[in-house]
């Protein structure tokens, strides 16, 4: 059981939350190759995500598709 962060309703026992990313930031990752050369790659890092019920999760996906 969990409480939806969007509609504030309590879920049914056994329901799994849908995670929605609400904020992300760009991040640089540095690695070393086998030859010792530094490799820098860019990616995204999740800053904040919210637990939501399946109804709110579906509504969020539909809103993204309409944009």
Secondary structure, 3 states (H helix, E strand, C coil): CCECCCCCCECCCCCCCEEEEEEEEEEEEEEECCCCCEEEEEEEEEEEEEEECHHHHHHHHHHHHHC
